[in-house]
Amino acid sequence: QVQLVESGGGLVQAGGSLRLSCAASGSIFVINIMGWYRQAPGKQRELVATITHEGRTDYADSVKGRFTISRDNAKNTASLQMNSLKFDDTAVYFCNLKTGPLLRSYWGKGTLVTVSA
């Protein structure tokens, strides 16, 4: 089993910054993908950013140039630095880990990010 714990959410004014962190523990294979997804009220969960164990990153178009995902393989942690936050970034942000031969997906409980206009 894998456990994911997010931290760093909160309330911020538009234009501000927040940093989210995710700590993973449990049975984690070396080959894995960590990522952040978000779900705004009344909307489906969507991809924000992912990073492979080799450091390859992928971003949603809506956050490119503003958000940066990073990870520490030794500590099994991932972070999401969010700059120039917009009202539309308001959502619950979930940490995700895909690991194992079939890249099984695990989720954290989420952390709320609220951006005031």
Secondary structure as UniProt FT lines:
FT   STRAND          2..7
FT   STRAND          10..13
FT   TURN            14..15
FT   STRAND          18..26
FT   STRAND          32..39
FT   TURN            41..42
FT   STRAND          46..52
FT   TURN            53..54
FT   STRAND          57..59
FT   TURN            61..66
FT   STRAND          67..72
FT   TURN            73..76
FT   STRAND          77..82
FT   HELIX           87..89
FT   STRAND          91..99
FT   TURN            100..103
FT   STRAND          104..107
FT   STRAND          111..116
//
